[in-house]
Every structure is written in C-alpha cells, then in structure tokens.
Amino acid sequence: MTGWIGISLGDMTGIGPEVTLKALAEEPESEDSRYLLIGDERSTRRLNKRLGLNLPLHPFNDTASPGRFFLHDPLPEPLAADLAPGSPFAARAAIAYLRDGGERCLRRELDALITAPVNKEAILRVGQPFVGQTEFLSQLAATERTAMMLLGQDGLGRWLRVALVTTHIPLKFVSDRLTQAKIESVIELASESCRDLGLARARVGVCGLNPHAGEGGKIGTEELTVIAPAVRAVQQRGIEVSGPIPADTLFYQAYRGDYDAVVAMYHDQGLVPLKMIGFESGVNWTLGLPFVRTSPDHGTAYDIAGQGKANPSSMRAAINLAKQLAPKS
C-alpha cells in the first residue's frame, strides 16, 4: 500500500489550501493513503468548514496516530486572519512549510511530497533568495541532477510529457545556460521517468533551440555545438532518443504518440503546448530528487482565492501521480 503523502499548502493567501481540501474530499474511501497537510492550522480548519467539506483533519503527533487526514503547522504562531494576497507573513510561512515537507521526506517520514503553489515575487520581496520550489528542494536535498517535468493529457487521453533543460530564467540567458552535460542529464532523467511511469517504451525527442533547429547553423549554432553532441552521447549509452528536432514538429509528433517524452530547451517552449492540451490537469514532477515530489501546474491565483471557485483538477492529478510513484510498503 501507499503510505504517507505530505502536502505543503504553499501560500495561504492563494488557492493552494482550497484545491488541496477539495481534491482530498474526492479521495475514494477505499484508498489507504494517509495525508499530512503542512500549513497554517487555524486558517485551514476555517476554510474546510467554509467550503462545507468537513474533512476530518486530525492534529499530527506521529505516524502511528489513527486517522487518514492530518494537519501540522511547523510555525510556533498561527498566521493572522484575513491576510492580504501576497502577504510577507504568508510568503515566509510558505517557505517554512516547504522546508518541513522536504526534510520529512529526506528523513523517510513521508513517502512523497506534493507542493501547493507559492508566489515567487512575494518570497523575493521578503529577502529570501528563491528561484522556485524545484530549485529549493534540489538544494535542500544537495543534488544538482534534477529536472522539471510537466505532464498533461487531453480529453481523449493523449499525453505530453515535457522535461525542461532550463526553467525560470530570462530568454536572453537560455543559450548561455545550455551545456552538453545538462542536456545529457535531462535526456537521461526523461528516459528514466518513462520507466518509473511503467510505460512500455521510453522514446525521447529533443527540441532544437532555434527555429527549424537552426537550419544547419544558418540561424543558430547551438544545435550543432551543444544539443546534437548531447544526443549522440546518450544514444551511445543505449537510450532511445532523437534530435535535435524543430519544436513545432516535435510536439506534433509527440502528441500523436511517436515519442513518450520531450526534452525542451526552455520554459515556454515546453509549457505552451503542454498547457494547450492539459491546462487544468497538468502536473509538475521533479525528476532526480531522492524522494517523489509533484505539484499542480498553476499559480496562487490571488484573484479567486477564498471564493470557492478554484478548480482542484491539477491538484487531484498531482496527488494521483504521487501515489503512483511513491514506494509501496
């Protein structure tokens, strides 16, 4: 059976707590997973009641405690009621929840961690160096061999699985950040992810950086100098991979099933097509961590937070993927 799944509730002034509670309310009674929600206890209980979900949220003492849904606040004092969206208090708390969940995974107290959305701008405003939750957890786990993969499917069950070589950096820096070693690592992780998902094959397609994959060096040389050498190197290690392929062609081919995973060179190259087919059900999965970490593929949505309007589909998908990947006891 799947054991303990942690969920850090992220920015308490965003929709993370709402989509978490709604998603857990849809959990079948026959499921045996147990959940530890890490966040502000008082506001989470208040929201649970206001939404009419009435999830039985138990205080967390230890893993031997009876019950299925538990709530733990790692901070000594509760957050003030009715904080403004993007509150610095909520931003600092979000980092504390994330750290607590990651550390519990590293201590093997949790079998997987799901991270609700945080707001990068709010965190940076309080003086906390922060690139993203993926990077934060990678640093916490003391590993650099990680990659962000986004997964989503359309209404007919057609999947895109996209691993990113670079993530949250300005476009003008992408070319300088592309290295053969990094591209090789992401290809390897993408291939491994297909096996972890139980797919019958692991065929990886690699995007070019430039339009038309550089046209043989006429409109960019990164394909010749960095991307193609990386592809050849991992091919020699037995990985089934093709590229560099123009991104506009590759995503069509992947969508029709020719490839099981795509390696994209930068954030929007990979996420625009993925969100076109699976905006509400997309999942973020961090490859290469020593524990399972997934996340819904959306932000804090301050404009609808606390109104009961948030769609829990992406959080539901993140929970399902975490359960699928978590070690079974």
N, C-alpha and C positions, 0 to 999 in steps of 0.2 A: 504494500500500500504506500501511497504518498504520505509523508509525514507533515512537517511544519513548513508553512509558507508564510514568509514575512511580507508585509505591505507597508512601506514608508509612505505616509499620507501627503508628503510634499508640502506645498504652500497651502496653509489652512484657509487663506482668503481666496483661493481658486476653487476649481471644480473637483480636485483630486479626492477629497473626502466624500463628496456626493457620489461620484461614479464608483468609488470603492464600495460604499454601502449598497448601492443599487445592484452592482454586479454580484456581491456576496449574497444578496437576497434572492438571487436567481439560482444559487447553488442547489443542486438536487440533494434531497435528504439522504439519498443512498451514498453520496460521496463521503469518503473517510478523511479527507484532508482537514488539517486544523490550521487556523489563521491567526497570526499575531499582527494586529494593526498597531503601527508605531506612529504616534502623533498626539495632539492635544486631546486629553480625555474629556474634558468638560464640553468643548465645542462639538466633538464627535458624538457624544451622547445626545446633546441637544439637537443636532442635525438628524440623527437616527429617529428621534421622536417626531421632529417636524415633518420629515418625509413619510411618516406613517409606516416605516419598515419594521420597527420593533425587533431588530436583530438582537439576540441575547448576547450582549457584549460583557464578557467576564473580566474582572481585573486579572492581570497576569502575575502569577507567583513563580511557577516553574512548569516544565513540560509535562509533569505528572498531574497537573490540575484537570479536573473533569470539565468538559465543555468543548465547544468547537470554535467559537469566535472570541478572541481575547484582545484586550486593549492595554497598551503600555505607553506611558509618557516618560521619556528619558530626562525631561527637564524638571527641576525642582519646583517651579511655579507654573501654574496654568497661564495660558495667553489671555489677555483681556478680551472681553466680549466685544463684538462688532468692530473688529479691526478694519481699517481701510484696505482696499485691494493693494497688494504690493507693499504692505506694512513692513518696516525693517525688523520688527519683532517676529513676524511670520517668516521672513527670509532667513533670519538666524536660526529659528526653530527648524525650518526645513532641512538645513544642513545637519543639525543635531539628529533628526530622525533618520536621515540618510546614513550618517556615520554609524548610528546604533544598529541599523539593519545590516550594513556591510560587515561590521565587527562580529555580529552574531553569526553571520554566515561563515566567516573565517574561523570562528570557534566551533563550527559544525552544530550550532544550536538550531539553525534553520537550514532547511533543505533547498530553499530558493528564496529570492528576494524580488518583489515587484515594486517598482518605484513610481509613485504618482507624480504628476508634473510639478516642477518648480519654475520660478521665474528668474532667469539669469540676470536681467537688469537689476532686479530688486536685490539680489545677492551681491552683485558687484557694488551697489550703492552703499552697502554696509561695510565695505572694505575687505570682503572675503574674496581672495583670488579664486576664480571659478570659470571653467570653460564649459562644463556640462556634467551631468551625472555619470555618464560613461567614463569620462576622464577622471572624475573624482574617485570613483570606485576602483579604477585601474591603479591610481596612485595609492589608494588605501591597501590594495592587495599586492602592491610592489611588483606589478607586472606591466611591461610595455607591449607585449604581444597580444593586443586586443583589437577588436574591430566592431563597429556598429553595423548590425544587420537589421534591415526593416523587412517585414513580411506582411503581405496582404493578399486577399483574394476577392474576385468579383462575385456577382450573384450566381454565376454558373460554376463556381468552384475552381476557377483558373487562378493560379498563384503567380506572384512575383516575389522573389527573394533577392534582396539587394544588399551587398556588403560595400561599405564605403572606405576608400583609401584615406581621404581627408574628410574632416567633418566641419566643425564650426570655426572656419577661418575665412577671411575675405578672399574673393575670387582672385585678386591680383597676387596672392601668395601661393595659390594652388600649385603652379608649375614648380616653384622652388621647393615645395614640401614633398613632391613626388620622388621617391627613391626606389631603386630596384628592390632593395631589401624589404621595404614596406609593402610594395605591391606583391611580392612573393608571399609575404606573411599573410596578407588579406586573402589571396587566392587559396592558400592552404587552409585557412580558417573557414572560408566559404565551402570548400570541398568537405571538410570535416563536419560542418553543420548539416550537410545533406545526410551524412551517415547518422548523426545524432537524431535527426528527424525521422529516421527509418525509411528514407526514400530508396527506391530500387537502384538508382544510379546517382552519380554526382558529377554532372557535366556543367562546367563553369564557363561562362562567357565573359570576356574582359573588354570594357569600353575603351575606346580611344579618348584622348583628352580633347583634341581639336576636331572641328568639323571634318567629316569624311575621313576621320582617323588620320588627318594630316596630309592625305594625298601624296604619300611617298616623300614627305619632307617639304612639300611646296607651301603648305600653310601650317607649319609647325613640325618640330622635330622630336617632341617628347615620345611619340610612338616608336621612333627608330632608336632613340638613345636610352630609354628607360623602360617603357612598357613592354615592347617586344622581347627584349632580353630577359625580363622577369618571367614572361610567359614561357619562353623556351627553357628557362632554368627549372621551373616546376614541372613542365612536361617530362623532362629528363628524370624527375623523381617519381614518375608514374601517375601524375594527376591528369585527369581528362579535362583539358582547358583549351580554349581557342581565343585568339585575339592578337592584337587589338582590333576591334570591330567598331565601325561608326555607331554611336549610341542610338541614333534614331532607327537604325536597322536592328541592332541587337535586342532592344526592348521588345520590338515586334516579334522577333524570333523566340525570345524567352516566353512571351505571353502566350504564344501558340504551342509551347511545350518543347521547343528544341533544346532549351537549356534549363537546368534546375536551379541555378543561382547566377546572378550577375554581379560582377565587381565594377563599381562606378568610381570615377576618379575624384568626384567632389559631391558635396551635399545635394544640391538641387538637381544635378544630372541624374541622380538615382531616385530622389524622393518625389519629383514631379510625376513621373509615370506611375510610381507606386501609389501615390495618393489619388491619382485619377481613377484607379480601379478599386482601391480599398481604403478610402479616406476614413470611414467610420470604424473599420475593423483592423486597421494596421497595428502592428506590434513592433516594438523596438527590442532587439535581443542583443546583448553584449557578448560577442564571441571571445573566447580566450581567457575569461576570468576563471579562478579556481572554484567558482560557485555559479549557479544559474541566476541570471538577472534578466528580467523582462520589464517592459514599461509600455503603457499606452502611447500611441503615436499622436499625441496632441498636447497642447499647452494648458495654461492655467485658466484661460477663458474667463477673465475677470468680469466681462460684460454680462455673463449669465450666472455667475457664481451665486449660490444661495437661493436661487429661484426655482429649483426643482426641474429645470429644463435640460440638464446635461444628459447626453446620451452615453450610457455605460458600455457600448458595444466594444470599444477598443480596450477598455479595462477588462471586460469579460474575456476577450481574446488573449490578453496578456496573462490572465490567470490560467486559462486553459493551456497555453504554451508552457508556462512554468510548471504546471502539474505534469505535462507530458515529458518534460526534460528532467525533472527532479529525480534524484536517485530514489529507487524504491526500496523499502525496508521489508 
